[in-house]
């Protein structure tokens, strides 16, 4: 991984902000979204604030509940983070 990569804490915070933005666009409460994805309202609060790490299947469920592609929630966060995943992998 390069030194210019977005730190994990920042990634969770930014993903949480995107989830909150999509939720509010759809006029859903945290309770509404929690019910749709079988989580608690507290979990949604923590996810939106970047305090709770989320598993891949949870991200996919959240995206489906918000009617957005999962990639919208995890697309690159800045120009420095747009290198391809294969560029970051160690050689075989």
Backbone torsions as a table, in degrees:
resi	resn	phi	psi	omega
1	UNK	NA	142.7	-179.3
2	UNK	-82.1	158.8	-179.3
3	UNK	-69.7	-17.5	-179.0
4	UNK	-88.1	1.0	-179.1
5	UNK	-66.4	149.4	179.0
6	UNK	-66.6	130.3	179.7
7	UNK	-62.9	147.7	-178.2
8	UNK	-53.7	-41.3	-178.4
9	UNK	-61.3	-38.3	-179.7
10	UNK	-69.9	-36.7	178.2
11	UNK	-61.4	-47.6	180.0
12	UNK	-63.2	-37.1	178.7
13	UNK	-65.9	-44.3	-179.1
14	UNK	-68.3	-40.9	176.3
15	UNK	-61.6	-44.1	177.9
16	UNK	-59.1	-41.7	178.2
17	UNK	-63.4	-38.8	178.8
18	UNK	-67.0	-40.1	178.0
19	UNK	-62.3	-46.3	179.7
20	UNK	-61.4	-43.5	179.5
21	UNK	-59.3	-46.7	179.8
22	UNK	-65.3	-38.8	179.4
23	UNK	-63.3	-45.4	-177.7
24	UNK	-70.8	-32.0	175.1
25	UNK	-59.0	-34.0	-177.6
26	UNK	-92.9	6.2	178.8
27	UNK	56.1	39.3	176.3
28	UNK	-98.2	143.3	171.8
29	UNK	-83.5	168.0	174.6
30	UNK	-62.8	-36.3	176.4
31	UNK	-62.0	-42.7	179.4
32	UNK	-58.8	-49.7	-178.5
33	UNK	-65.1	-42.0	179.1
34	UNK	-58.3	-43.7	179.8
35	UNK	-62.8	-40.2	-179.0
36	UNK	-65.2	-28.9	-176.3
37	UNK	-113.9	10.6	176.7
38	UNK	59.8	45.4	173.7
39	UNK	-123.4	173.9	174.7
40	UNK	-89.8	161.1	176.2
41	UNK	-61.4	-37.1	178.7
42	UNK	-61.3	-39.6	177.0
43	UNK	-62.7	-42.8	178.4
44	UNK	-62.2	-43.6	177.2
45	UNK	-57.2	-48.5	-178.2
46	UNK	-66.4	-37.3	177.0
47	UNK	-64.3	-46.9	-178.3
48	UNK	-63.9	-28.1	178.5
49	UNK	-90.9	-1.7	178.9
50	UNK	78.1	12.7	-178.8
51	UNK	-87.0	-19.4	-177.8
52	UNK	-116.2	123.7	175.3
53	UNK	-72.8	143.3	-178.6
54	UNK	-118.8	143.1	177.6
55	UNK	-76.6	158.2	-177.9
56	UNK	-56.9	-44.4	-178.3
57	UNK	-66.4	-30.5	176.6
58	UNK	-68.9	-41.7	176.6
59	UNK	-59.2	-43.2	179.6
60	UNK	-64.9	-40.7	177.5
61	UNK	-65.3	-41.2	177.9
62	UNK	-62.5	-45.1	179.2
63	UNK	-60.6	-43.9	179.4
64	UNK	-63.6	-42.1	-179.9
65	UNK	-65.1	-27.8	179.4
66	UNK	-94.6	-1.7	179.8
67	UNK	58.2	44.0	174.6
68	UNK	-131.1	150.5	174.6
69	UNK	-64.7	142.1	179.8
70	UNK	-55.8	-34.0	-179.2
71	UNK	-61.5	-25.7	177.3
72	UNK	-65.5	-30.3	-178.1
73	UNK	-83.3	-21.6	-175.7
74	UNK	-124.3	15.3	179.2
75	UNK	-59.9	162.9	-177.0
76	UNK	-51.1	146.0	-175.7
77	UNK	-94.4	-21.0	176.6
78	UNK	-160.1	172.7	-177.8
79	UNK	-64.8	-27.8	-179.7
80	UNK	-73.0	-19.0	-174.2
81	UNK	-103.0	21.0	-175.6
82	UNK	-98.4	1.0	178.0
83	UNK	-63.2	153.1	-175.9
84	UNK	-70.2	153.3	179.0
85	UNK	-59.0	-40.1	-178.4
86	UNK	-63.9	-27.1	176.4
87	UNK	-68.1	-23.5	-176.9
88	UNK	-91.8	-15.7	-177.0
89	UNK	-75.5	143.4	177.3
90	UNK	-68.1	153.5	178.0
91	UNK	-63.3	153.7	179.8
92	UNK	-64.2	NA	NA
